[in-house]
Amino acid sequence: MISDRLKTTILNHLDLEDYDIQDETKANTVPGWDSLSHANVILSIEKEYGVRFKSIEILKCKNIGDLQKLIDSKTK
Amino acid sequence: MPQIDLNLLLEVFKYNAKDPLQSITITFLFIFTGFLFIYQFISSNITFKRIALIVFSFFFYYKAAGEFLGLLILTALISWVIGNQVRKYESLNIKRLLVFAGVILNLGALGYFKYTNFIIDAYNKIASAEVAALDIIQPLGISFFVFKALSYIFDNYYEYLEEKVSVQDFLLYMSFFPSILAGPIDRTGEFVPQIKRTEPLTQAEMGVAVGFLISGLVKKVLISDYISLNYLDRVFQDPLRYTGAENVIASYGYAIRIYCDFSGYTDIALGLALLLGFRLMDNFNAPYQAVSVADFWRRWHISLSSWLQTYLFAPMQMSLRNLKIYGNAIAVLVTFGLCGLWHGANYNFIIWGALHGLFMAVSLLTAGVRKSLIKKTGLEGKPVLKFIRIFITFHLVTIAWVFFATETPQHALDVFSQIFGYLQPEVFGQFITEGYPTVFVLIILGFVIAFFPQSKSDFYKTWLGKMPLPLQALVLAVFIYLAAQVQFADMVPFIYFKF
């Protein structure tokens, strides 16, 4: 389940009013979230939660649900 | 009773360095048709199917590249073992060490066969030395199969693969003959599950396969080969002998030629694979309709660009993310410099890749300025903006292709100096009416294909899918016959074979 905080961070960064983000949603299906903007979206998330991910942890994420789990594991 | 010369028959199964097998020759078509006939009867049994495909693929690669079949098998086995070890170990350090070993071995082989003499030549130039070039022959398709092998190791490292792959399935993935020589560079996770498919092709799927083969023949044999042999090759060998107008037509013609050549070859590979029940990765998606250079790379040679994006650009971008937009720009420049080098040990390929990297880096760094400019002019969301973007992107890509088309940087600069210094616009008319009317018509046909509305571009595959199978076969036979008529005495080698 994607938290409101993560969803808001993503939407704010991409300048989107609203977009349906589910566990299975792939990053590249969200408007504006492409391979070039990917690192900046991740940076915004890291800033919001005050965490730092390892590159491999991010690269392993297959969808936004995986990203949520990664954040949860860092903020417990 | 007619005597059959057994030696002659055996020749068909032996490698002949002077006449390597290619997938778009009449000889291949005969052998493939024979194989397909047997395949129909055995493909419902997965074990027989797997064995038949591996044996035929090994045979095909042996006929195309001779003893390098050993290298292909060795690369496959070593990468399979390393990939599985990466999967097995828990420790990230051990995983990294194994990945490092896999990368060194694979890129070492690629580097040795492809770049040794280039490095010697560069060293000789820099150090004014006279080191003799080595007698190295580049194995066909090595750039493609090494990248496939590496993707298996990386997929295990990033845990992209759900199941472990058996050695037989991996050998088939690595050697699968429709894509062994020039891609698409498939991924194990997408290819291997298809081996288990046993149901026969539907009539509609057959139509798609036949459609791929026909479009491949038209693009590759009719358009690409004809305009290269009859016009483009002559201009690019010595641009100074031709007027600027002829160099302009050659530059546009080359953009069409390389698209028709490579996407045509890919279509044939996709068609052959589909006849065997495999859907390979798409490689082209109307690339010249791209609205930016970054978009072009999401549509051109997709199996390579997505490989580079997943395994090179993304990890680099992630490690450089603190540099923000500059980290992105560096990652783009490095990725495309290496993309150029992958295409061949030649300065022009490196310049071509670097130009694409530069276009994208500039685009990234100016994104904000361009966005506000578009807002100010009120063009946002208007069709004319899309047209302008496609127009600019196509021309940037076409300018970069001039380096791809020519042998040396000087040749490429000669093309531009003729265009800007000796245009002779009256030659355009003469070219069309007197000089090369057929070449002109074929270039226009290429443009129509490249810019055909995407939503309607598969219409002929749907038509074919509605035809009964014998009629589909007849249509295909007619196109093969026509292609054979158009072909010159010898087949023109496919551009991407040498990469």
Interface residues (C-beta under 8 A of the other chain):
Chain A: D34 S35 L36 H38 A39 N40 I42 L43 S55 I56 I58 L59 K60 K62
Chain B: L92 Y157 Y158 E159 Y160 A294 Q309 F313 A314 P315 Q317 M318 S319 L320 R321 N322 K324 I325 G327 N328 V332 L364
